[in-house]
């Protein structure tokens, strides 16, 4: 009876174990192998591209081959071999054994010794180029007493090695976790180098560096992390630090720590880790080679760390992604750890340009290396959606067409383009806000429960459910959009086209065509130069059955759940209560949790239950901003809050026909005054399209 061969296509869905190995997530590799040992026996392959000269497979390999190729610690080898002992003698498609990969990766001596003890005959086995393991070991100067097969067949040594392998692989969970913490590099104990590409720009100094400063101040960066800025501007290290200092001094992080410590030591220590390298362009191979040399020298100072990771932040326009990605791929990839890239929007301006951009990035990086950042996915209330829905029985039961009348997701800014009209006019409010930020919020809001919401595989589970929501939305037509442009927009001095019809306000209606949401209208509304700064999700529930009869024809307002993303994060339920006094008429108030006052303000505390005890003010930390939260997620390898390629494509498929229609027909938007709620007819249009009923007698008091 032949043994069944397990294999999966890399392009479709490599095993989670294989992904852990690819990213040098050794702790994840051990946990996953213990949990799913069959994945250690599963071959992963990739087919040749259609335009390749030879059809068939490009490569076919086991997790142990890739682990050895990445210089895995011996503890990882123990677990993989315990799960699949025969893998030590198996060749991949190219004809290489695990020991060949380990030698080429210059793995540590203990790893090489383990491979030889458990498979001594591999000493004289040759790789695909005809080079024997013996020759590789000699060249690498491992210093074994002997390179004879019999030397590694010592029964006592073999017994001890097998016992060590079994003991580590089969020990209790608590002991195993303890050993892993001591011997394996987690995200906090590995080396980390961060390179900010476009370090002289506004995004870097206003968002990226302050977010890294916040992580540094809260001890959430690995020790001895170094941050390199890269740009075309002529600057020294001190010039960069002086440029960053004013923005860091304005941050809440600085104010909080300065109040606590009374000095700037923590600020100076952060700035001392910031360096600068100039390039002639964003694809300057020589400059990236220099950057790589600087990082390598830093990594050599910390040889005790088993892995050194590299994070590249693309704070640059999309038109230079290709040359930057190629330069990183050729000159600056991590040698012993993972390489990850944070990519900023815009991710194209339609489906065609999105596909072109994805292709450019795919040529140099795999999907697990790319973190497409949408800062709305890092907002506290957006990340709270999954917890609130799936950990509260009451909400999940209400979260459907049976109880919800309509849903409105709103973004409002009280200012216009303010000198950025030249940039904004190329995109408009739909591309700038609705197609990305609000659609991401919508997909999280409406998705089904993922298989897991936290843990190693949760990132894919969550994003799989988001994609299902997007696929259930039909492309939007012009009948389901209301456009506006504020008076004075065309006066922006940076605008080239003074007759532009680019919308600065839009309300879009769409439907999610699945059993949970069929027939429920979703309104996505965004605008500039409006009457307030606000971003919120507003869920209006259906009318209470027979309420008019019960309360003698009194008006009974609909319940609403409001999740405010900014400013001052809060969740409140508009609920009906008895009016105060002698009347029995229902009036609307709110049940509320305000995050700022509930969790992050100065609190009065007392050590005694005695009311006479003097109260003491206790300072609590502030809520981290979205960029800080998301950068930490990247370092930890959590991709759930980042946009996957198939999400991007589907979102553009929904909006591209509408955008083409608006531009091809030169649709003229409705005019509205700056500081207003938007165009005069917008509220009426929303009411007609969604059935939303506004309770004019209700006032929300902050």
C-alpha positions as CSV (number, residue, x, y, z in Angstrom):
1,X,0.0,0.0,0.0
2,X,1.5,3.3,-1.1
3,X,1.7,6.3,1.3
4,X,-0.7,9.1,0.3
5,X,1.1,12.2,-0.9
6,X,-0.1,15.5,0.6
7,X,0.5,18.6,-1.4
8,X,-0.9,22.1,-1.9
9,X,-0.5,24.8,-4.5
10,X,1.4,27.8,-3.2
11,X,-0.6,30.2,-5.4
12,X,-3.9,29.0,-4.0
13,X,-3.3,28.5,-0.3
14,X,0.0,27.4,1.2
15,X,-0.3,25.8,4.7
16,X,-0.1,28.0,7.7
17,X,3.0,26.1,8.8
18,X,4.7,26.9,5.5
19,X,3.9,30.6,6.0
20,X,5.3,30.6,9.5
21,X,8.5,29.1,8.1
22,X,8.6,31.7,5.2
23,X,8.4,34.5,7.7
24,X,11.0,32.9,10.1
25,X,8.3,32.9,12.7
26,X,9.9,30.1,14.6
27,X,7.6,30.2,17.6
28,X,4.6,30.0,15.3
29,X,6.3,27.2,13.4
30,X,6.7,25.1,16.6
31,X,3.1,25.8,17.8
32,X,1.6,25.0,14.4
33,X,3.6,21.8,13.9
34,X,2.5,20.6,17.3
35,X,-1.1,21.5,16.5
36,X,-1.2,20.2,12.9
37,X,1.7,17.7,12.3
38,X,0.3,16.7,8.9
39,X,1.3,20.1,7.6
40,X,5.0,19.1,8.2
41,X,4.4,16.3,5.7
42,X,2.6,18.5,3.1
43,X,4.5,19.4,0.0
44,X,4.0,22.9,-1.3
45,X,4.5,23.6,-5.0
46,X,4.2,26.4,-7.5
47,X,3.4,25.9,-11.1
48,X,5.4,27.6,-13.9
49,X,3.9,30.8,-15.3
50,X,2.0,30.5,-18.5
51,X,4.7,32.3,-20.4
52,X,7.5,30.1,-19.1
53,X,9.3,28.0,-21.7
54,X,8.9,24.7,-19.8
55,X,5.4,23.8,-18.4
56,X,5.0,21.9,-15.1
57,X,6.2,22.8,-11.6
58,X,8.6,25.7,-10.8
59,X,9.4,24.2,-7.4
60,X,8.1,21.7,-4.9
61,X,9.3,21.6,-1.3
62,X,8.6,20.6,2.3
63,X,8.6,23.0,5.3
64,X,11.8,21.4,6.6
65,X,13.6,22.4,3.3
66,X,12.5,26.0,3.7
67,X,13.3,26.1,7.5
68,X,16.8,24.9,6.8
69,X,17.2,27.4,4.0
70,X,16.4,30.1,6.5
71,X,18.9,28.9,9.1
72,X,16.3,27.7,11.6
73,X,17.3,27.1,15.3
74,X,17.8,23.4,16.2
75,X,14.6,23.5,18.3
76,X,12.6,24.1,15.1
77,X,14.4,21.2,13.5
78,X,13.5,18.9,16.4
79,X,9.8,19.6,16.1
80,X,9.6,19.3,12.3
81,X,11.6,16.0,12.3
82,X,9.5,14.6,15.2
83,X,6.4,15.3,13.1
84,X,7.9,13.8,9.9
85,X,11.1,11.8,10.5
86,X,11.5,10.7,6.9
87,X,11.7,14.3,5.7
88,X,15.4,14.5,6.6
89,X,16.3,12.2,3.7
90,X,13.8,13.7,1.2
91,X,14.9,15.9,-1.7
92,X,12.9,18.8,-3.1
93,X,12.1,19.2,-6.8
94,X,15.6,20.6,-7.5
95,X,17.2,17.7,-5.8
96,X,18.4,19.3,-2.6
97,X,18.3,17.7,0.9
98,X,17.6,19.7,4.1
99,X,21.3,19.6,5.0
100,X,22.2,21.3,1.7
101,X,19.9,24.2,2.5
102,X,21.2,24.4,6.0
103,X,24.9,24.5,4.8
104,X,24.1,27.2,2.2
105,X,22.3,29.3,4.9
106,X,25.4,28.8,7.2
107,X,23.1,27.4,9.9
108,X,24.5,27.1,13.4
109,X,26.8,24.1,14.2
110,X,24.2,22.4,16.4
111,X,21.7,22.3,13.6
112,X,24.2,20.8,11.1
113,X,25.3,18.3,13.8
114,X,21.7,17.2,14.3
115,X,21.1,16.7,10.6
116,X,24.3,14.6,10.4
117,X,23.6,12.5,13.5
118,X,20.0,11.7,12.3
119,X,21.1,11.0,8.7
120,X,24.9,10.4,8.6
121,X,24.7,9.2,4.9
122,X,23.8,12.8,3.9
123,X,27.5,13.7,4.4
124,X,28.3,12.4,1.0
125,X,25.0,13.3,-0.7
126,X,25.4,15.9,-3.4
127,X,23.1,18.9,-4.1
128,X,21.6,19.9,-7.4
129,X,24.9,21.5,-8.4
130,X,26.9,18.3,-7.6
131,X,28.4,19.7,-4.4
132,X,28.5,17.3,-1.4
133,X,27.5,18.2,2.1
134,X,31.1,17.3,3.2
135,X,32.5,20.0,0.8
136,X,30.0,22.6,2.1
137,X,30.8,21.9,5.7
138,X,34.5,22.1,5.1
139,X,34.1,25.4,3.3
140,X,32.1,26.8,6.2
141,X,34.7,25.8,8.7
142,X,32.3,24.2,11.2
143,X,35.1,22.6,13.1
144,X,33.8,19.0,13.6
145,X,36.5,16.7,15.1
146,X,35.9,14.3,12.1
147,X,34.0,14.3,8.9
148,X,33.6,10.6,8.7
149,X,30.2,8.9,8.5
150,X,31.0,6.6,11.4
151,X,31.8,9.6,13.6
152,X,28.2,10.7,13.5
153,X,26.8,7.1,13.9
154,X,28.0,7.0,17.6
155,X,25.0,5.2,19.2
156,X,25.2,7.2,22.4
157,X,25.2,10.5,20.5
158,X,22.3,9.3,18.3
159,X,20.3,8.3,21.4
160,X,20.9,11.6,23.1
161,X,19.9,13.6,20.0
162,X,16.7,11.6,19.6
163,X,15.9,12.0,23.2
164,X,16.4,15.8,23.0
165,X,14.2,15.9,20.0
166,X,11.4,13.9,21.6
167,X,11.7,15.7,24.9
168,X,11.3,19.1,23.3
169,X,8.6,18.1,20.9
170,X,6.5,16.2,23.4
171,X,7.0,18.1,26.6
172,X,4.1,19.7,28.4
173,X,2.7,22.9,27.0
174,X,3.9,25.1,29.9
175,X,7.4,23.7,29.7
176,X,7.4,24.0,25.9
177,X,6.4,27.6,26.0
178,X,9.1,28.4,28.6
179,X,11.8,26.7,26.4
180,X,10.6,28.6,23.4
181,X,10.7,31.9,25.2
182,X,14.3,31.2,26.2
183,X,15.6,29.8,22.9
184,X,13.5,31.4,20.2
185,X,13.3,34.9,18.9
186,X,9.8,36.4,19.2
187,X,9.0,39.8,17.8
188,X,10.3,41.5,20.9
189,X,13.6,39.6,21.2
190,X,14.6,39.7,17.6
191,X,16.7,42.5,16.1
192,X,14.7,45.1,14.1
193,X,15.8,47.7,11.6
194,X,13.2,50.1,10.2
195,X,13.7,52.1,7.0
196,X,11.4,54.9,6.2
197,X,11.5,55.6,2.5
198,X,10.5,59.2,1.9
199,X,11.7,60.4,5.3
200,X,11.7,64.0,4.4
201,X,8.0,64.2,3.5
202,X,5.0,65.3,5.6
203,X,3.6,61.8,6.2
204,X,6.9,60.7,7.7
205,X,7.4,63.6,10.1
206,X,3.7,64.0,11.1
207,X,2.7,60.3,11.3
208,X,5.3,57.7,10.9
209,X,8.1,59.0,13.2
210,X,5.6,60.1,16.0
211,X,4.0,56.6,15.9
212,X,7.4,55.0,16.2
213,X,8.2,57.4,19.1
214,X,5.0,56.3,20.8
215,X,6.0,52.6,20.5
216,X,9.5,53.5,21.8
217,X,8.1,55.4,24.8
218,X,5.9,52.4,25.7
219,X,8.7,49.9,25.3
220,X,6.9,48.2,22.4
221,X,9.9,48.2,20.0
222,X,12.6,45.5,20.3
223,X,15.6,46.6,22.2
224,X,18.3,48.4,20.1
225,X,15.9,49.0,17.2
226,X,17.4,51.4,14.6
227,X,15.5,53.6,12.3
228,X,16.9,54.8,9.0
229,X,15.4,57.6,7.0
230,X,15.9,57.5,3.2
231,X,15.0,60.3,0.8
232,X,16.5,62.5,-1.9
233,X,17.0,65.6,0.3
234,X,20.4,66.6,1.4
235,X,20.5,66.1,5.2
236,X,22.8,64.8,8.0
237,X,21.6,62.7,10.9
238,X,21.4,65.8,13.0
239,X,19.4,67.6,10.4
240,X,16.8,64.8,10.4
241,X,16.6,64.8,14.2
242,X,16.2,68.6,14.4
243,X,13.5,68.3,11.7
244,X,11.6,65.6,13.7
245,X,12.0,67.1,17.2
246,X,9.2,69.8,16.9
247,X,6.7,67.2,15.8
248,X,7.6,64.8,18.6
249,X,7.4,67.6,21.2
250,X,3.8,68.3,20.1
251,X,2.8,64.6,20.5
252,X,0.7,63.4,23.4
253,X,3.3,60.8,24.0
254,X,5.9,63.5,24.8
255,X,3.6,65.5,27.0
256,X,2.5,62.4,29.0
257,X,6.1,61.1,29.5
258,X,7.5,64.6,30.2
259,X,4.9,65.1,32.8
260,X,5.8,61.8,34.4
261,X,9.6,61.8,34.1
262,X,10.3,65.6,34.2
263,X,13.1,65.1,31.6
264,X,13.7,64.4,27.9
265,X,15.9,61.3,28.2
266,X,13.3,59.1,26.5
267,X,13.0,61.6,23.6
268,X,16.8,61.9,23.2
269,X,17.2,58.1,23.3
270,X,14.6,57.8,20.4
271,X,16.3,60.5,18.3
272,X,19.7,58.9,18.8
273,X,18.4,55.8,17.1
274,X,17.3,57.7,14.0
275,X,19.8,58.0,11.1
276,X,19.6,59.3,7.5
277,X,20.8,58.1,4.1
278,X,20.5,60.2,1.0
279,X,19.8,58.7,-2.4
280,X,19.7,60.2,-5.9
281,X,16.3,58.6,-6.5
282,X,14.0,56.0,-5.0
283,X,15.5,53.3,-7.1
284,X,19.2,54.2,-6.4
285,X,20.9,50.8,-6.2
286,X,24.1,52.3,-4.7
287,X,22.2,54.1,-2.0
288,X,20.2,51.1,-1.1
289,X,23.4,49.0,-1.0
290,X,24.8,51.6,1.4
291,X,21.7,51.4,3.5
292,X,22.1,47.6,3.5
293,X,25.7,47.9,4.6
294,X,24.7,50.2,7.5
295,X,22.0,47.8,8.6
296,X,24.4,44.8,8.3
297,X,27.0,46.5,10.5
298,X,24.3,47.2,13.1
299,X,23.1,43.6,13.1
300,X,26.7,42.3,13.5
301,X,26.9,44.2,16.8
302,X,24.1,41.9,18.2
303,X,25.2,38.4,17.2
304,X,23.3,37.0,20.2
305,X,20.0,37.6,18.4
306,X,19.1,34.7,16.3
307,X,17.1,36.7,13.8
308,X,17.3,40.3,12.5
309,X,14.1,41.6,10.9
310,X,13.7,44.6,8.5
311,X,10.6,46.8,8.0
312,X,10.4,49.2,5.1
313,X,7.8,52.0,5.2
314,X,6.8,53.3,1.8
315,X,6.0,57.0,2.6
316,X,6.3,57.7,-1.1
317,X,4.0,58.1,-4.2
318,X,2.8,55.0,-6.0
319,X,4.6,55.9,-9.2
320,X,8.0,55.1,-7.5
321,X,6.9,51.8,-5.8
322,X,8.4,49.7,-8.6
323,X,11.9,51.1,-8.5
324,X,11.9,51.2,-4.7
325,X,10.7,47.6,-4.5
326,X,13.3,46.4,-7.0
327,X,16.1,48.2,-5.1
328,X,15.0,46.6,-1.8
329,X,14.7,43.2,-3.3
330,X,18.2,43.3,-4.9
331,X,20.1,45.2,-2.2
332,X,18.4,45.3,1.2
333,X,16.4,42.2,2.1
334,X,16.8,40.6,5.5
335,X,19.3,37.7,5.7
336,X,18.2,36.0,8.9
337,X,14.7,37.4,9.6
338,X,11.6,38.6,7.9
339,X,11.3,41.5,5.4
340,X,8.0,43.4,5.5
341,X,6.8,46.5,3.6
342,X,4.1,49.0,4.7
343,X,2.5,50.5,1.6
344,X,0.4,53.7,1.8
345,X,-2.6,54.5,-0.3
346,X,-3.7,55.5,-2.9
347,X,-3.8,52.0,-4.2
348,X,-4.6,53.1,-7.8
349,X,-7.5,55.3,-9.0
350,X,-9.5,52.6,-10.8
351,X,-9.4,48.8,-11.3
352,X,-6.9,49.0,-14.1
353,X,-4.4,51.1,-12.2
354,X,-4.9,49.0,-9.1
355,X,-4.0,45.8,-11.0
356,X,-0.9,47.5,-12.4
357,X,0.2,48.5,-8.9
358,X,-0.5,45.1,-7.5
359,X,1.6,43.5,-10.3
360,X,4.5,45.9,-9.6
361,X,4.5,44.9,-5.9
362,X,4.0,41.2,-6.6
363,X,7.1,41.1,-8.7
364,X,9.3,41.8,-5.7
365,X,7.3,40.7,-2.6
366,X,4.9,38.0,-1.6
367,X,1.5,38.8,-0.1
368,X,2.7,37.9,3.4
369,X,5.4,40.6,3.1
370,X,3.0,43.4,2.1
371,X,1.0,45.4,4.6
372,X,-1.3,47.9,2.7
373,X,-2.2,50.3,5.4
374,X,-5.6,52.0,5.7
375,X,-5.4,53.9,8.9
376,X,-9.2,53.6,9.5
377,X,-8.7,49.9,10.2
378,X,-6.5,50.9,13.1
379,X,-9.0,53.2,14.7
380,X,-10.2,52.0,18.2
381,X,-13.9,51.8,17.3
382,X,-13.3,50.0,14.0
383,X,-11.1,47.4,15.7
384,X,-13.8,47.2,18.4
385,X,-16.4,46.0,15.9
386,X,-15.4,42.3,16.0
387,X,-15.2,42.2,19.8
388,X,-18.5,44.1,20.2
389,X,-20.4,41.9,17.7
390,X,-19.1,38.5,18.4
391,X,-18.6,38.6,22.2
392,X,-22.0,40.1,23.0
393,X,-25.0,37.8,22.4
394,X,-27.4,40.7,22.3
395,X,-25.7,42.5,19.4
396,X,-25.1,39.5,17.1
397,X,-28.8,38.6,17.4
398,X,-29.8,42.1,16.3
399,X,-27.2,42.4,13.5
400,X,-29.3,41.5,10.5
401,X,-32.2,42.5,8.1
402,X,-34.7,41.3,10.7
403,X,-34.1,44.2,13.1
404,X,-32.0,46.8,11.2
405,X,-33.8,49.3,8.9
406,X,-30.7,51.0,7.5
407,X,-27.0,51.7,8.2
408,X,-25.1,54.9,7.6
409,X,-21.3,55.3,7.7
410,X,-20.3,58.9,7.7
411,X,-17.1,60.9,7.3
412,X,-17.1,64.7,7.8
413,X,-14.3,67.3,7.7
414,X,-14.9,71.0,8.6
415,X,-12.1,72.2,6.3
416,X,-11.6,72.1,2.5
417,X,-8.6,71.1,0.5
418,X,-6.4,73.9,2.0
419,X,-3.8,74.1,-0.7
420,X,-4.0,70.4,-1.6
421,X,-6.5,70.9,-4.3
422,X,-4.0,69.9,-7.0
423,X,-3.7,66.4,-5.5
424,X,-7.3,66.0,-4.4
425,X,-8.7,67.0,-7.8
426,X,-7.1,63.9,-9.4
427,X,-9.0,61.6,-7.0
428,X,-12.1,63.2,-5.6
429,X,-14.0,62.3,-2.4
430,X,-15.2,58.9,-3.6
431,X,-11.6,57.7,-4.3
432,X,-10.1,59.5,-1.4
433,X,-12.5,58.4,1.3
434,X,-15.4,56.2,0.3
435,X,-13.8,53.5,-1.9
436,X,-11.2,52.7,0.7
437,X,-11.8,53.9,4.3
438,X,-15.6,53.6,4.4
439,X,-15.7,50.4,2.4
440,X,-13.2,48.8,4.7
441,X,-15.4,49.8,7.7
442,X,-18.5,48.5,5.9
443,X,-16.9,45.1,5.2
444,X,-15.9,44.7,8.9
445,X,-19.3,45.8,10.0
446,X,-21.3,43.4,7.8
447,X,-19.1,40.3,7.7
448,X,-20.0,36.9,9.1
449,X,-18.2,35.5,12.1
450,X,-14.6,34.5,11.1
451,X,-13.4,31.0,12.0
452,X,-11.1,32.6,14.5
453,X,-10.9,36.3,15.5
454,X,-7.5,36.1,17.2
455,X,-4.5,33.8,17.0
456,X,-2.2,32.7,14.3
457,X,-4.7,32.2,11.4
458,X,-7.2,34.9,12.3
459,X,-5.8,37.4,9.8
460,X,-6.8,35.3,6.8
461,X,-10.1,34.2,8.5
462,X,-11.1,37.8,9.0
463,X,-10.1,39.0,5.6
464,X,-11.8,36.0,3.9
465,X,-15.1,37.1,5.4
466,X,-14.6,40.7,4.4
467,X,-14.1,39.7,0.8
468,X,-17.4,37.7,0.9
469,X,-19.2,41.0,1.8
470,X,-17.5,42.9,-1.0
471,X,-18.4,40.2,-3.5
472,X,-22.0,40.5,-2.5
473,X,-22.2,44.2,-3.5
474,X,-23.2,44.9,-7.1
475,X,-21.4,47.7,-9.0
476,X,-22.8,51.1,-8.1
477,X,-24.8,53.1,-10.6
478,X,-25.2,56.9,-11.0
479,X,-28.8,56.6,-9.6
480,X,-27.4,55.6,-6.3
481,X,-25.0,58.5,-5.7
482,X,-25.5,62.2,-4.7
483,X,-22.6,64.5,-5.5
484,X,-21.6,67.9,-4.1
485,X,-18.9,70.5,-4.3
486,X,-18.4,73.3,-1.8
487,X,-18.4,76.9,-2.9
488,X,-14.8,78.2,-3.2
489,X,-13.2,74.8,-4.0
490,X,-12.3,76.1,-7.5
491,X,-10.4,79.0,-5.9
492,X,-7.7,76.7,-4.6
493,X,-4.5,78.1,-6.1
494,X,-3.1,74.6,-6.7
495,X,-6.0,73.6,-9.0
496,X,-5.1,73.4,-12.7
497,X,-8.6,72.9,-14.0
498,X,-10.7,75.9,-12.8
499,X,-13.8,74.4,-14.3
500,X,-13.5,71.1,-12.4
501,X,-16.5,69.1,-11.5
502,X,-14.6,66.9,-9.0
503,X,-17.0,66.1,-6.1
504,X,-16.0,67.1,-2.5
505,X,-19.1,65.5,-1.1
506,X,-20.8,62.2,-2.0
507,X,-23.5,60.0,-0.6
508,X,-23.6,56.5,-2.0
509,X,-26.3,53.9,-1.5
510,X,-25.5,50.2,-1.8
511,X,-27.0,46.8,-0.9
512,X,-25.3,43.6,0.3
513,X,-27.0,40.7,-1.5
514,X,-26.8,37.9,1.0
515,X,-29.3,36.3,3.5
516,X,-28.2,38.5,6.4
517,X,-28.4,41.9,4.7
518,X,-30.7,41.5,1.7
519,X,-32.9,44.7,1.3
520,X,-31.0,46.7,4.0
521,X,-29.8,50.0,2.5
522,X,-26.3,51.1,3.4
523,X,-25.4,54.8,3.0
524,X,-21.7,55.8,2.8
525,X,-21.4,59.6,3.1
526,X,-18.3,61.7,3.0
527,X,-17.5,65.4,2.6
528,X,-15.1,68.2,3.0
529,X,-15.8,71.8,4.3
530,X,-18.8,70.6,6.3
531,X,-20.2,71.7,9.6
532,X,-18.2,69.5,11.9
533,X,-15.4,66.9,12.2
534,X,-17.0,63.5,12.6
535,X,-16.7,59.8,11.6
536,X,-19.3,57.4,12.8
537,X,-21.3,54.3,12.1
538,X,-25.1,54.8,12.7
539,X,-27.4,51.7,12.8
540,X,-31.1,52.6,12.8
541,X,-33.4,49.7,13.9
542,X,-36.9,49.0,12.7
543,X,-40.0,50.6,14.3
544,X,-41.2,49.0,17.5
545,X,-44.2,46.8,16.6
546,X,-47.6,48.3,17.7
547,X,-45.8,51.2,19.5
548,X,-48.4,53.7,18.4
549,X,-51.3,51.7,19.8
550,X,-49.5,50.9,23.0
551,X,-48.7,54.6,23.8
552,X,-51.9,56.2,22.6
553,X,-50.5,57.4,19.2
554,X,-47.5,59.0,20.8
555,X,-44.5,59.2,18.5
556,X,-42.0,56.4,19.5
557,X,-38.6,57.1,17.9
558,X,-36.5,54.3,16.4
559,X,-33.6,53.0,18.4
560,X,-30.2,53.8,17.0
561,X,-26.7,52.4,17.8
562,X,-24.1,55.0,17.1
563,X,-20.4,54.0,17.1
564,X,-18.3,57.3,16.9
565,X,-14.8,56.7,15.4
566,X,-13.8,60.4,15.8
567,X,-13.5,62.7,17.7
568,X,-13.7,61.3,21.2
569,X,-14.4,57.6,20.5
570,X,-17.7,56.5,22.0
571,X,-20.6,54.0,21.6
572,X,-24.1,55.0,22.5
573,X,-27.6,53.5,22.0
574,X,-30.4,56.0,21.5
575,X,-33.0,54.4,23.7
576,X,-36.6,55.5,24.7
577,X,-37.4,56.3,28.3
578,X,-40.3,57.7,30.2
579,X,-40.3,61.5,30.0
580,X,-39.6,63.0,33.5
581,X,-42.5,64.1,35.7
582,X,-46.1,63.2,35.3
583,X,-46.1,62.4,31.6
584,X,-45.9,58.9,30.1
585,X,-44.8,60.0,26.7
586,X,-41.6,58.2,25.5
587,X,-38.5,60.4,25.1
588,X,-35.1,59.5,23.7
589,X,-31.9,59.5,25.6
590,X,-28.8,57.4,25.4
591,X,-26.9,54.5,27.0
592,X,-23.3,55.5,26.5
593,X,-19.7,54.4,26.9
594,X,-17.2,57.2,26.2
595,X,-13.7,55.9,25.7
596,X,-11.9,59.1,26.6
597,X,-13.6,59.5,30.0
598,X,-14.1,55.9,30.7
599,X,-10.6,54.5,30.0
600,X,-8.1,57.3,29.3
601,X,-8.7,60.3,31.5
602,X,-7.3,61.4,34.8
603,X,-9.2,59.5,37.4
604,X,-9.9,60.1,41.0
605,X,-9.0,57.1,43.1
606,X,-9.0,56.3,46.8
607,X,-7.4,53.5,48.8
608,X,-10.2,53.4,51.3
609,X,-14.0,52.9,51.1
610,X,-14.3,55.6,53.7
611,X,-15.9,58.6,51.9
612,X,-13.8,60.9,54.1
613,X,-10.6,59.6,52.7
614,X,-8.8,62.1,50.5
615,X,-8.9,61.2,46.8
616,X,-5.8,61.1,44.7
617,X,-5.6,61.7,40.9
618,X,-4.1,58.8,39.0
619,X,-2.8,59.4,35.5
620,X,-3.8,56.8,32.8
621,X,-2.3,56.4,29.4
622,X,-3.9,57.8,26.2
623,X,-5.5,55.8,23.5
624,X,-2.8,55.0,20.8
625,X,-3.5,56.5,17.4
626,X,-4.3,54.3,14.4
627,X,-0.8,54.5,12.8
628,X,0.9,53.5,16.1
629,X,-1.4,50.5,16.5
630,X,-1.0,49.4,12.9
631,X,2.8,49.6,12.9
632,X,2.9,47.4,16.0
633,X,0.7,44.9,14.2
634,X,3.2,44.8,11.3
635,X,6.1,44.1,13.7
636,X,4.0,41.4,15.3
637,X,3.0,39.9,12.0
638,X,-0.7,40.5,12.3
639,X,-2.2,41.2,8.9
640,X,-6.0,41.3,9.8
641,X,-6.1,45.1,9.9
642,X,-4.4,45.5,6.5
643,X,-5.9,45.4,3.0
644,X,-5.4,42.2,1.0
645,X,-5.0,42.2,-2.7
646,X,-8.4,40.6,-3.4
647,X,-10.2,43.1,-1.2
648,X,-8.6,45.9,-3.2
649,X,-9.6,44.4,-6.6
650,X,-13.2,43.8,-5.5
651,X,-13.7,47.3,-4.0
652,X,-12.5,48.8,-7.3
653,X,-14.8,46.5,-9.3
654,X,-17.7,48.0,-7.3
655,X,-16.7,51.6,-7.8
656,X,-14.9,51.8,-11.2
657,X,-18.0,51.8,-13.4
658,X,-19.5,54.7,-11.4
659,X,-16.3,56.7,-11.5
660,X,-16.0,56.2,-15.2
661,X,-19.6,57.3,-15.7
662,X,-19.1,60.5,-13.6
663,X,-15.9,61.5,-15.5
664,X,-17.0,60.5,-19.0
665,X,-20.3,62.3,-18.7
666,X,-18.7,65.2,-16.7
667,X,-21.5,65.0,-14.1
668,X,-21.9,68.3,-12.4
669,X,-22.1,68.1,-8.6
670,X,-24.6,70.1,-6.4
671,X,-23.1,73.2,-4.9
672,X,-23.1,73.7,-1.1
673,X,-21.8,76.4,1.3
674,X,-18.7,75.8,3.3
675,X,-19.6,75.0,6.9
676,X,-23.0,73.5,6.1
677,X,-24.3,69.9,6.3
678,X,-23.7,69.5,2.6
679,X,-25.9,70.2,-0.5
680,X,-29.5,71.2,0.3
681,X,-31.1,68.1,-1.2
682,X,-28.7,65.6,0.3
683,X,-30.6,64.8,3.5
684,X,-33.9,64.4,1.6
685,X,-32.1,62.1,-0.9
686,X,-30.7,60.0,1.9
687,X,-34.1,59.7,3.5
688,X,-35.8,58.6,0.3
689,X,-33.0,56.1,-0.6
690,X,-32.6,54.6,2.8
691,X,-35.8,55.2,4.8
692,X,-33.8,56.9,7.6
693,X,-36.0,58.8,10.0
694,X,-34.4,61.7,11.9
695,X,-35.7,62.4,15.4
696,X,-35.8,66.2,15.4
697,X,-36.7,66.3,19.1
698,X,-33.5,64.5,20.1
699,X,-30.2,66.3,21.1
700,X,-27.0,64.5,21.9
701,X,-25.1,66.1,24.8
702,X,-21.4,65.4,25.0
